[in-house]
Amino acid sequence: MNDRDDIRELLVEIRDNQRLSLQRQEEHLEIARQQIERSRTQVQESIELQRVAIDRVKKISRIAIPGILLCTVLIVYLIVKYL
Protein backbone atom coordinates (compact mmCIF):
# COMPACT_ATOMS: atom_id res chain seq x y z
CA MET A 1 0.00 0.00 0.00
CA ASN A 2 2.87 2.30 0.70
CA ASP A 3 4.00 2.21 -2.97
CA ARG A 4 0.48 3.08 -4.09
CA ASP A 5 0.35 6.02 -1.73
CA ASP A 6 3.74 7.23 -2.96
CA ILE A 7 2.66 6.91 -6.57
CA ARG A 8 -0.62 8.68 -5.83
CA GLU A 9 1.22 11.52 -4.08
CA LEU A 10 3.62 11.84 -6.98
CA LEU A 11 0.76 11.94 -9.48
CA VAL A 12 -1.07 14.55 -7.41
CA GLU A 13 2.11 16.61 -7.22
CA ILE A 14 2.65 16.31 -10.98
CA ARG A 15 -0.95 17.36 -11.60
CA ASP A 16 -0.61 20.35 -9.29
CA ASN A 17 2.64 21.39 -10.93
CA GLN A 18 1.07 21.14 -14.37
CA ARG A 19 -1.86 23.31 -13.26
CA LEU A 20 0.55 25.85 -11.81
CA SER A 21 2.59 25.78 -15.01
CA LEU A 22 -0.53 26.35 -17.13
CA GLN A 23 -1.59 29.21 -14.88
CA ARG A 24 1.80 30.86 -15.22
CA GLN A 25 1.75 30.38 -18.98
CA GLU A 26 -1.63 32.09 -19.14
CA GLU A 27 -0.27 34.97 -17.07
CA HIS A 28 2.74 35.31 -19.37
CA LEU A 29 0.48 35.16 -22.41
CA GLU A 30 -1.66 37.98 -21.00
CA ILE A 31 1.45 40.06 -20.31
CA ALA A 32 2.64 39.43 -23.88
CA ARG A 33 -0.77 40.50 -25.23
CA GLN A 34 -0.64 43.69 -23.21
CA GLN A 35 2.86 44.45 -24.47
CA ILE A 36 1.77 43.86 -28.06
CA GLU A 37 -1.20 46.18 -27.63
CA ARG A 38 1.00 48.84 -26.03
CA SER A 39 3.48 48.46 -28.89
CA ARG A 40 0.71 48.85 -31.47
CA THR A 41 -0.48 51.99 -29.75
CA GLN A 42 3.03 53.44 -29.71
CA VAL A 43 3.53 52.61 -33.38
CA GLN A 44 0.24 54.33 -34.27
CA GLU A 45 1.24 57.40 -32.27
CA SER A 46 4.63 57.43 -33.95
CA ILE A 47 3.07 57.21 -37.40
CA GLU A 48 0.69 60.06 -36.59
CA LEU A 49 3.55 62.23 -35.31
CA GLN A 50 5.52 61.51 -38.47
CA ARG A 51 2.54 62.55 -40.59
CA VAL A 52 2.22 65.79 -38.64
CA ALA A 53 5.95 66.45 -39.06
CA ILE A 54 5.76 65.82 -42.80
CA ASP A 55 2.82 68.21 -43.12
CA ARG A 56 4.75 70.89 -41.24
CA VAL A 57 7.81 70.42 -43.43
CA LYS A 58 5.64 70.74 -46.53
CA LYS A 59 4.11 73.97 -45.23
CA ILE A 60 7.51 75.41 -44.30
CA SER A 61 8.97 74.37 -47.65
CA ARG A 62 6.25 76.31 -49.48
CA ILE A 63 7.56 79.46 -47.84
CA ALA A 64 11.26 78.72 -47.38
CA ILE A 65 12.16 77.45 -50.86
CA PRO A 66 10.74 80.48 -52.72
CA GLY A 67 12.39 82.74 -50.12
CA ILE A 68 15.76 81.07 -50.61
CA LEU A 69 15.41 81.27 -54.38
CA LEU A 70 14.48 84.96 -54.17
CA CYS A 71 17.49 85.70 -51.95
CA THR A 72 19.77 83.78 -54.31
CA VAL A 73 18.45 85.70 -57.31
CA LEU A 74 18.88 89.01 -55.49
CA ILE A 75 22.45 88.15 -54.49
CA VAL A 76 23.29 87.20 -58.07
CA TYR A 77 21.67 90.44 -59.25
CA LEU A 78 23.72 92.50 -56.80
CA ILE A 79 26.94 90.71 -57.77
CA VAL A 80 26.27 91.27 -61.47
CA LYS A 81 25.25 94.91 -60.93
CA TYR A 82 28.28 95.93 -58.87
CA LEU A 83 30.97 93.97 -60.68
Backbone bond lengths (Angstrom), bond angles and torsions (degrees), N, CA, C in turn:
res aa  C-N    CA-C-N  psi(-1)  N-CA   C-N-CA  omega(-1)  CA-C   N-CA-C  phi
1 M - - - 1.448 - - 1.528 110.78 -
2 N 1.292 115.75 -30.56 1.440 119.84 -177.26 1.535 110.87 -63.64
3 D 1.330 117.94 -39.63 1.463 121.72 177.52 1.524 110.36 -63.28
4 R 1.319 116.63 -40.89 1.468 119.79 178.78 1.523 110.75 -63.45
5 D 1.288 116.70 -41.95 1.462 119.95 179.14 1.536 110.81 -64.73
6 D 1.315 115.70 -40.43 1.471 119.35 178.07 1.527 110.88 -63.67
7 I 1.321 115.37 -44.67 1.462 119.86 179.24 1.523 110.59 -62.87
8 R 1.329 115.34 -43.72 1.476 119.93 179.00 1.530 110.38 -61.42
9 E 1.304 117.92 -43.96 1.460 121.41 178.78 1.525 111.60 -62.65
10 L 1.324 115.01 -41.39 1.459 118.81 177.81 1.528 111.58 -63.88
11 L 1.326 116.20 -42.63 1.464 120.01 178.75 1.525 111.30 -64.73
12 V 1.314 116.37 -40.38 1.474 119.86 177.37 1.527 109.76 -63.78
13 E 1.308 116.79 -42.16 1.458 120.71 179.09 1.532 111.11 -64.37
14 I 1.322 116.61 -42.43 1.461 120.62 177.11 1.526 110.38 -60.79
15 R 1.327 116.26 -45.24 1.460 121.11 179.47 1.532 110.56 -60.37
16 D 1.312 116.13 -46.10 1.463 120.28 -179.77 1.527 111.45 -63.01
17 N 1.314 115.99 -40.89 1.465 119.95 178.11 1.525 111.76 -65.23
18 Q 1.325 116.26 -38.16 1.459 119.76 177.78 1.533 110.63 -66.11
19 R 1.303 117.44 -40.63 1.468 120.66 177.30 1.527 110.57 -63.00
20 L 1.315 115.58 -43.46 1.460 120.16 178.53 1.526 110.32 -63.26
21 S 1.321 116.10 -41.53 1.462 120.46 179.18 1.521 110.42 -63.19
22 L 1.320 117.80 -43.88 1.467 121.17 178.17 1.533 111.18 -63.11
23 Q 1.307 115.92 -40.17 1.463 119.87 178.56 1.526 110.78 -62.64
24 R 1.299 116.36 -43.36 1.470 120.21 179.02 1.527 111.30 -66.82
25 Q 1.311 116.69 -37.92 1.460 119.96 177.23 1.529 110.77 -62.69
26 E 1.317 116.11 -41.35 1.463 120.08 177.57 1.524 111.09 -63.47
27 E 1.324 116.69 -39.54 1.464 120.36 177.46 1.526 110.84 -63.82
28 H 1.328 116.34 -43.37 1.465 120.75 179.34 1.533 110.73 -65.61
29 L 1.320 115.62 -38.16 1.457 119.90 178.18 1.528 110.59 -63.78
30 E 1.307 117.38 -41.24 1.462 121.59 178.22 1.528 110.63 -64.92
31 I 1.316 116.90 -40.94 1.469 120.67 177.03 1.533 109.64 -62.46
32 A 1.327 116.45 -43.31 1.467 120.31 179.25 1.524 110.54 -62.69
33 R 1.327 117.25 -40.78 1.475 120.79 177.99 1.523 110.77 -62.56
34 Q 1.307 116.54 -42.05 1.463 120.18 178.95 1.526 110.84 -63.86
35 Q 1.319 116.43 -41.41 1.462 120.10 179.43 1.527 110.91 -65.39
36 I 1.320 116.86 -39.07 1.463 120.43 178.02 1.522 110.14 -63.96
37 E 1.313 116.65 -44.34 1.468 120.42 179.47 1.530 110.53 -63.55
38 R 1.313 116.96 -42.32 1.465 121.03 178.07 1.533 109.87 -62.93
39 S 1.316 116.50 -41.01 1.461 121.32 178.65 1.522 110.82 -63.92
40 R 1.321 117.19 -42.61 1.473 120.68 177.71 1.524 110.63 -61.09
41 T 1.308 116.30 -42.82 1.460 120.39 179.16 1.524 110.71 -62.12
42 Q 1.318 116.72 -43.87 1.462 120.59 179.58 1.523 111.32 -64.83
43 V 1.314 117.24 -38.87 1.461 120.85 178.63 1.528 109.93 -64.76
44 Q 1.331 116.98 -43.03 1.462 120.33 178.49 1.525 110.93 -62.30
45 E 1.321 116.66 -42.72 1.466 120.41 178.11 1.522 110.55 -62.88
46 S 1.317 116.30 -41.81 1.458 120.98 179.54 1.524 110.71 -63.06
47 I 1.311 117.08 -43.44 1.462 120.83 178.86 1.526 110.32 -62.36
48 E 1.313 117.10 -43.27 1.464 120.91 179.22 1.529 111.18 -63.17
49 L 1.328 117.19 -41.99 1.463 120.53 177.84 1.532 111.12 -64.00
50 Q 1.314 116.68 -38.36 1.459 120.22 178.00 1.524 110.61 -65.10
51 R 1.321 116.86 -39.32 1.472 120.23 177.91 1.525 110.65 -63.97
52 V 1.321 116.42 -42.53 1.458 120.54 178.03 1.527 110.01 -62.08
53 A 1.322 116.84 -43.92 1.466 121.11 179.77 1.523 110.90 -62.48
54 I 1.314 117.26 -42.06 1.464 120.79 179.17 1.524 110.45 -63.46
55 D 1.329 116.80 -42.31 1.469 120.21 177.81 1.524 110.89 -61.47
56 R 1.311 117.17 -41.66 1.465 120.43 178.89 1.520 111.36 -64.49
57 V 1.326 117.01 -42.66 1.460 120.77 178.78 1.523 110.19 -61.85
58 K 1.332 116.72 -41.11 1.465 120.19 178.38 1.523 110.61 -61.40
59 K 1.332 116.47 -44.39 1.465 120.04 -179.66 1.523 111.01 -64.29
60 I 1.318 117.05 -43.29 1.458 121.18 -179.98 1.528 109.97 -66.31
61 S 1.316 117.16 -38.68 1.460 120.89 -179.49 1.521 111.31 -63.50
62 R 1.318 117.45 -34.41 1.464 120.97 179.18 1.527 111.52 -62.03
63 I 1.305 115.95 -27.81 1.463 120.34 179.34 1.525 110.82 -96.65
64 A 1.303 117.72 -44.16 1.465 122.06 -172.78 1.527 112.67 -69.16
65 I 1.309 118.11 -45.16 1.470 120.38 -175.86 1.528 111.25 -63.02
66 P 1.342 119.10 -49.01 1.475 117.27 175.63 1.529 112.37 -60.86
67 G 1.333 117.50 -37.05 1.465 120.48 177.64 1.515 112.23 -62.71
68 I 1.310 116.59 -43.00 1.470 120.97 178.75 1.521 110.12 -65.42
69 L 1.326 116.53 -42.77 1.461 119.70 178.73 1.529 111.11 -63.12
70 L 1.324 116.75 -41.86 1.466 120.70 178.42 1.533 110.62 -61.90
71 C 1.314 116.66 -46.22 1.473 120.32 178.59 1.523 110.97 -61.20
72 T 1.320 117.33 -41.82 1.462 121.25 178.96 1.525 110.43 -62.19
73 V 1.318 116.27 -45.47 1.468 120.55 179.14 1.533 110.16 -61.78
74 L 1.313 116.50 -44.13 1.465 119.81 179.53 1.529 111.79 -63.74
75 I 1.297 117.93 -39.99 1.466 121.52 177.74 1.520 110.20 -63.59
76 V 1.328 116.49 -44.70 1.461 120.12 178.33 1.532 109.19 -62.34
77 Y 1.312 116.98 -42.63 1.471 121.50 178.29 1.531 110.78 -58.39
78 L 1.348 116.15 -47.20 1.451 119.38 -179.60 1.533 112.01 -64.84
79 I 1.311 117.31 -38.54 1.455 121.09 178.44 1.521 110.02 -63.18
80 V 1.339 115.67 -46.37 1.460 120.31 -178.96 1.531 110.61 -65.62
81 K 1.327 116.81 -40.92 1.462 121.33 -177.47 1.517 112.37 -66.51
82 Y 1.307 118.94 -39.24 1.465 121.42 -173.83 1.529 113.64 -99.28
83 L 1.278 118.47 2.48 1.471 119.70 175.54 1.467 110.67 -102.83
